[in-house]
Amino acid sequence: MQAPETPGATPTARERILATSYRLFARRGVLGVGVDEVIERSHVAKATFYKHFPSKNDLVLAFLDRREREWTVGLVEAESHKRGETAEERLLAIFDVFDEWFRSDDFDGIAFITVLLEMGKSHPLGQASIQHLANLRAIVSKRAAEAGLRDPEQFARSWQILMKGSIIAALEGDLDAAQRAKAMAANLIEQFR
């Protein structure tokens, strides 16, 4: 396992590759980005790339793991946690986080869905995407249980449909999608109370 990067330090070749691919994959998907482009933009030799990532699939798996750390845990879970005092408030705050994200320059959709659609559910990268979406759903399910809602797993599946739908709507240009989804989410909470 690699040591974490030190803030202010020159990034390692592996980190440059991962940071470059993160930006490219998040914006254009994995099929639209070739290894040669990642190598060129990362300013590494081909041998260096393959030393760290024996295949493009290995790089995409590392990208998905980073996306989960930065987006699922760092943005969605942590930021919504800060915005609510109760589990129910923290659930609804997910859509407040989304609202800000949709309106930011960093909005790039949900990589897990993109990779799943590009690769299909039977491909290893599709399977990894399904697992990352399940991890996100587990956060919602845990909060639903903490809020005392019935059948937290089924609640989380319905909630995740609202999350995914609002992201797609925002990609279409509907910047108010998160607030509309939040109103529907409040109704969903009532249904599972």
Short mmCIF file of the C-alpha atoms (twelve columns), coordinates in Angstrom:
data_MODEL
# 
_entry.id   MODEL 
# 
loop_
_atom_site.group_PDB 
_atom_site.id 
_atom_site.type_symbol 
_atom_site.label_atom_id 
_atom_site.label_alt_id 
_atom_site.label_comp_id 
_atom_site.label_asym_id 
_atom_site.label_seq_id 
_atom_site.Cartn_x 
_atom_site.Cartn_y 
_atom_site.Cartn_z 
_atom_site.pdbx_PDB_model_num 
ATOM 1   C CA . MET A 1   0.000   0.000  0.000   1 
ATOM 2   C CA . GLN A 2   1.256   3.456  -0.910  1 
ATOM 3   C CA . ALA A 3   1.969   6.024  1.769   1 
ATOM 4   C CA . PRO A 4   -0.474  8.936  1.704   1 
ATOM 5   C CA . GLU A 5   0.644   12.063 -0.060  1 
ATOM 6   C CA . THR A 6   2.066   14.829 2.135   1 
ATOM 7   C CA . PRO A 7   0.335   18.171 1.556   1 
ATOM 8   C CA . GLY A 8   2.647   20.490 -0.364  1 
ATOM 9   C CA . ALA A 9   4.947   17.646 -1.444  1 
ATOM 10  C CA . THR A 10  5.620   16.888 -5.087  1 
ATOM 11  C CA . PRO A 11  3.097   14.218 -6.105  1 
ATOM 12  C CA . THR A 12  4.433   10.774 -6.894  1 
ATOM 13  C CA . ALA A 13  4.054   9.354  -10.384 1 
ATOM 14  C CA . ARG A 14  1.257   7.106  -9.134  1 
ATOM 15  C CA . GLU A 15  -0.579  10.080 -7.638  1 
ATOM 16  C CA . ARG A 16  -0.181  12.125 -10.833 1 
ATOM 17  C CA . ILE A 17  -1.604  9.242  -12.864 1 
ATOM 18  C CA . LEU A 18  -4.512  8.814  -10.485 1 
ATOM 19  C CA . ALA A 19  -5.258  12.551 -10.246 1 
ATOM 20  C CA . THR A 20  -5.135  12.934 -14.018 1 
ATOM 21  C CA . SER A 21  -7.325  9.909  -14.674 1 
ATOM 22  C CA . TYR A 22  -9.753  11.033 -11.968 1 
ATOM 23  C CA . ARG A 23  -10.382 14.326 -13.745 1 
ATOM 24  C CA . LEU A 24  -10.632 12.695 -17.160 1 
ATOM 25  C CA . PHE A 25  -12.797 9.717  -16.145 1 
ATOM 26  C CA . ALA A 26  -15.146 11.850 -14.050 1 
ATOM 27  C CA . ARG A 27  -15.781 14.223 -16.955 1 
ATOM 28  C CA . ARG A 28  -15.668 11.898 -19.969 1 
ATOM 29  C CA . GLY A 29  -16.222 8.354  -18.716 1 
ATOM 30  C CA . VAL A 30  -13.744 5.505  -18.935 1 
ATOM 31  C CA . LEU A 31  -14.383 4.523  -22.551 1 
ATOM 32  C CA . GLY A 32  -13.676 8.056  -23.758 1 
ATOM 33  C CA . VAL A 33  -10.217 8.169  -22.205 1 
ATOM 34  C CA . GLY A 34  -7.278  6.088  -23.403 1 
ATOM 35  C CA . VAL A 35  -4.223  5.020  -21.460 1 
ATOM 36  C CA . ASP A 36  -1.957  6.995  -23.809 1 
ATOM 37  C CA . GLU A 37  -3.801  10.213 -22.959 1 
ATOM 38  C CA . VAL A 38  -3.493  9.509  -19.220 1 
ATOM 39  C CA . ILE A 39  0.238   8.812  -19.634 1 
ATOM 40  C CA . GLU A 40  0.795   11.996 -21.645 1 
ATOM 41  C CA . ARG A 41  -1.170  14.261 -19.301 1 
ATOM 42  C CA . SER A 42  0.417   12.665 -16.207 1 
ATOM 43  C CA . HIS A 43  3.912   13.284 -17.576 1 
ATOM 44  C CA . VAL A 44  5.047   9.732  -16.890 1 
ATOM 45  C CA . ALA A 45  6.688   7.069  -19.003 1 
ATOM 46  C CA . LYS A 46  4.632   4.150  -20.256 1 
ATOM 47  C CA . ALA A 47  6.710   1.774  -18.106 1 
ATOM 48  C CA . THR A 48  5.977   3.905  -15.036 1 
ATOM 49  C CA . PHE A 49  2.267   3.815  -15.757 1 
ATOM 50  C CA . TYR A 50  2.212   0.031  -16.095 1 
ATOM 51  C CA . LYS A 51  4.370   -0.380 -12.992 1 
ATOM 52  C CA . HIS A 52  1.613   1.257  -10.955 1 
ATOM 53  C CA . PHE A 53  -1.394  0.103  -12.974 1 
ATOM 54  C CA . PRO A 54  -0.853  -3.151 -14.895 1 
ATOM 55  C CA . SER A 55  -4.031  -2.511 -16.904 1 
ATOM 56  C CA . LYS A 56  -6.575  0.216  -17.567 1 
ATOM 57  C CA . ASN A 57  -9.052  -1.797 -15.483 1 
ATOM 58  C CA . ASP A 58  -6.688  -1.515 -12.503 1 
ATOM 59  C CA . LEU A 59  -6.592  2.243  -12.991 1 
ATOM 60  C CA . VAL A 60  -10.388 2.464  -13.237 1 
ATOM 61  C CA . LEU A 61  -10.764 0.410  -10.038 1 
ATOM 62  C CA . ALA A 62  -8.401  2.819  -8.264  1 
ATOM 63  C CA . PHE A 63  -10.414 5.744  -9.668  1 
ATOM 64  C CA . LEU A 64  -13.679 4.243  -8.361  1 
ATOM 65  C CA . ASP A 65  -12.128 3.690  -4.929  1 
ATOM 66  C CA . ARG A 66  -10.937 7.291  -4.830  1 
ATOM 67  C CA . ARG A 67  -14.334 8.502  -6.005  1 
ATOM 68  C CA . GLU A 68  -15.931 6.665  -3.111  1 
ATOM 69  C CA . ARG A 69  -13.501 8.239  -0.613  1 
ATOM 70  C CA . GLU A 70  -13.825 11.746 -2.009  1 
ATOM 71  C CA . TRP A 71  -17.437 11.845 -3.192  1 
ATOM 72  C CA . THR A 72  -19.442 9.247  -1.267  1 
ATOM 73  C CA . VAL A 73  -17.651 9.583  2.070   1 
ATOM 74  C CA . GLY A 74  -15.996 13.000 1.835   1 
ATOM 75  C CA . LEU A 75  -18.821 14.932 0.223   1 
ATOM 76  C CA . VAL A 76  -22.162 13.150 0.527   1 
ATOM 77  C CA . GLU A 77  -21.781 11.411 3.888   1 
ATOM 78  C CA . ALA A 78  -19.597 13.901 5.750   1 
ATOM 79  C CA . GLU A 79  -21.217 17.111 4.516   1 
ATOM 80  C CA . SER A 80  -24.780 15.917 5.048   1 
ATOM 81  C CA . HIS A 81  -23.802 14.703 8.516   1 
ATOM 82  C CA . LYS A 82  -22.602 18.208 9.441   1 
ATOM 83  C CA . ARG A 83  -25.864 19.781 8.288   1 
ATOM 84  C CA . GLY A 84  -28.283 17.828 10.432  1 
ATOM 85  C CA . GLU A 85  -28.680 17.073 14.099  1 
ATOM 86  C CA . THR A 86  -30.866 13.996 13.626  1 
ATOM 87  C CA . ALA A 87  -30.618 11.049 11.246  1 
ATOM 88  C CA . GLU A 88  -33.719 12.300 9.423   1 
ATOM 89  C CA . GLU A 89  -32.241 15.781 9.002   1 
ATOM 90  C CA . ARG A 90  -28.998 14.215 7.778   1 
ATOM 91  C CA . LEU A 91  -30.908 12.206 5.196   1 
ATOM 92  C CA . LEU A 92  -32.624 15.292 3.838   1 
ATOM 93  C CA . ALA A 93  -29.365 17.249 3.940   1 
ATOM 94  C CA . ILE A 94  -28.009 14.926 1.239   1 
ATOM 95  C CA . PHE A 95  -30.116 16.882 -1.223  1 
ATOM 96  C CA . ASP A 96  -28.816 20.200 0.132   1 
ATOM 97  C CA . VAL A 97  -25.286 18.904 -0.534  1 
ATOM 98  C CA . PHE A 98  -26.417 17.849 -4.011  1 
ATOM 99  C CA . ASP A 99  -27.949 21.283 -4.633  1 
ATOM 100 C CA . GLU A 100 -24.620 22.978 -3.967  1 
ATOM 101 C CA . TRP A 101 -22.728 20.358 -5.951  1 
ATOM 102 C CA . PHE A 102 -25.049 20.691 -8.966  1 
ATOM 103 C CA . ARG A 103 -24.379 24.430 -9.047  1 
ATOM 104 C CA . SER A 104 -20.596 24.116 -8.702  1 
ATOM 105 C CA . ASP A 105 -17.905 23.851 -11.350 1 
ATOM 106 C CA . ASP A 106 -17.035 20.439 -9.842  1 
ATOM 107 C CA . PHE A 107 -20.357 18.866 -10.837 1 
ATOM 108 C CA . ASP A 108 -19.576 15.942 -13.081 1 
ATOM 109 C CA . GLY A 109 -22.331 13.405 -12.500 1 
ATOM 110 C CA . ILE A 110 -21.967 10.113 -10.739 1 
ATOM 111 C CA . ALA A 111 -19.030 8.072  -11.952 1 
ATOM 112 C CA . PHE A 112 -20.423 4.806  -10.617 1 
ATOM 113 C CA . ILE A 113 -23.464 5.053  -12.880 1 
ATOM 114 C CA . THR A 114 -21.369 6.166  -15.848 1 
ATOM 115 C CA . VAL A 115 -18.976 3.234  -15.516 1 
ATOM 116 C CA . LEU A 116 -21.848 0.807  -14.974 1 
ATOM 117 C CA . LEU A 117 -23.610 2.045  -18.113 1 
ATOM 118 C CA . GLU A 118 -20.410 1.983  -20.149 1 
ATOM 119 C CA . MET A 119 -19.211 -1.439 -19.064 1 
ATOM 120 C CA . GLY A 120 -22.393 -3.338 -18.191 1 
ATOM 121 C CA . LYS A 121 -23.303 -5.132 -14.995 1 
ATOM 122 C CA . SER A 122 -21.388 -8.341 -15.771 1 
ATOM 123 C CA . HIS A 123 -18.032 -6.628 -16.450 1 
ATOM 124 C CA . PRO A 124 -15.677 -6.430 -13.433 1 
ATOM 125 C CA . LEU A 125 -15.804 -2.626 -13.575 1 
ATOM 126 C CA . GLY A 126 -19.591 -2.744 -13.712 1 
ATOM 127 C CA . GLN A 127 -19.565 -5.048 -10.697 1 
ATOM 128 C CA . ALA A 128 -17.242 -2.656 -8.844  1 
ATOM 129 C CA . SER A 129 -19.617 0.222  -9.651  1 
ATOM 130 C CA . ILE A 130 -22.569 -1.771 -8.328  1 
ATOM 131 C CA . GLN A 131 -20.652 -2.365 -5.093  1 
ATOM 132 C CA . HIS A 132 -19.821 1.331  -4.723  1 
ATOM 133 C CA . LEU A 133 -23.499 2.200  -5.250  1 
ATOM 134 C CA . ALA A 134 -24.378 -0.409 -2.593  1 
ATOM 135 C CA . ASN A 135 -21.912 1.257  -0.211  1 
ATOM 136 C CA . LEU A 136 -23.681 4.571  -0.755  1 
ATOM 137 C CA . ARG A 137 -27.035 2.890  -0.195  1 
ATOM 138 C CA . ALA A 138 -25.693 1.412  3.077   1 
ATOM 139 C CA . ILE A 139 -25.069 4.941  4.381   1 
ATOM 140 C CA . VAL A 140 -28.698 5.821  3.649   1 
ATOM 141 C CA . SER A 141 -29.937 2.543  5.159   1 
ATOM 142 C CA . LYS A 142 -27.960 3.160  8.349   1 
ATOM 143 C CA . ARG A 143 -29.426 6.639  8.693   1 
ATOM 144 C CA . ALA A 144 -32.920 5.273  8.039   1 
ATOM 145 C CA . ALA A 145 -32.428 2.735  10.841  1 
ATOM 146 C CA . GLU A 146 -31.140 5.488  13.152  1 
ATOM 147 C CA . ALA A 147 -34.256 7.525  12.287  1 
ATOM 148 C CA . GLY A 148 -36.456 4.575  13.245  1 
ATOM 149 C CA . LEU A 149 -37.890 4.123  9.764   1 
ATOM 150 C CA . ARG A 150 -39.436 0.807  8.693   1 
ATOM 151 C CA . ASP A 151 -37.439 -1.514 6.418   1 
ATOM 152 C CA . PRO A 152 -34.283 0.609  6.089   1 
ATOM 153 C CA . GLU A 153 -32.956 -1.425 3.150   1 
ATOM 154 C CA . GLN A 154 -36.079 -0.924 1.035   1 
ATOM 155 C CA . PHE A 155 -36.207 2.709  2.103   1 
ATOM 156 C CA . ALA A 156 -32.580 3.137  0.982   1 
ATOM 157 C CA . ARG A 157 -33.326 1.585  -2.413  1 
ATOM 158 C CA . SER A 158 -36.165 4.063  -2.984  1 
ATOM 159 C CA . TRP A 159 -34.074 6.944  -1.653  1 
ATOM 160 C CA . GLN A 160 -31.242 6.074  -3.987  1 
ATOM 161 C CA . ILE A 161 -33.603 6.300  -6.952  1 
ATOM 162 C CA . LEU A 162 -34.256 9.920  -5.931  1 
ATOM 163 C CA . MET A 163 -30.531 10.557 -5.614  1 
ATOM 164 C CA . LYS A 164 -29.680 9.045  -9.005  1 
ATOM 165 C CA . GLY A 165 -32.637 10.720 -10.686 1 
ATOM 166 C CA . SER A 166 -31.721 14.148 -9.361  1 
ATOM 167 C CA . ILE A 167 -28.144 13.737 -10.619 1 
ATOM 168 C CA . ILE A 168 -29.330 12.776 -14.085 1 
ATOM 169 C CA . ALA A 169 -31.806 15.676 -14.120 1 
ATOM 170 C CA . ALA A 170 -29.019 18.064 -13.108 1 
ATOM 171 C CA . LEU A 171 -26.838 16.713 -15.918 1 
ATOM 172 C CA . GLU A 172 -29.714 17.563 -18.256 1 
ATOM 173 C CA . GLY A 173 -29.550 21.141 -16.944 1 
ATOM 174 C CA . ASP A 174 -32.188 21.102 -14.189 1 
ATOM 175 C CA . LEU A 175 -30.264 22.816 -11.415 1 
ATOM 176 C CA . ASP A 176 -33.284 22.685 -9.092  1 
ATOM 177 C CA . ALA A 177 -33.453 18.883 -9.277  1 
ATOM 178 C CA . ALA A 178 -32.013 18.379 -5.791  1 
ATOM 179 C CA . GLN A 179 -34.654 20.552 -4.159  1 
ATOM 180 C CA . ARG A 180 -37.440 18.765 -6.036  1 
ATOM 181 C CA . ALA A 181 -35.949 15.421 -4.977  1 
ATOM 182 C CA . LYS A 182 -35.727 16.661 -1.386  1 
ATOM 183 C CA . ALA A 183 -39.472 17.365 -1.359  1 
ATOM 184 C CA . MET A 184 -40.155 13.856 -2.654  1 
ATOM 185 C CA . ALA A 185 -37.687 12.480 -0.103  1 
ATOM 186 C CA . ALA A 186 -39.635 14.084 2.745   1 
ATOM 187 C CA . ASN A 187 -42.729 12.240 1.499   1 
ATOM 188 C CA . LEU A 188 -40.760 9.001  1.311   1 
ATOM 189 C CA . ILE A 189 -39.718 9.417  4.949   1 
ATOM 190 C CA . GLU A 190 -43.363 9.785  5.899   1 
ATOM 191 C CA . GLN A 191 -44.255 6.614  3.994   1 
ATOM 192 C CA . PHE A 192 -41.611 4.628  5.919   1 
ATOM 193 C CA . ARG A 193 -42.244 6.207  9.327   1 
# 
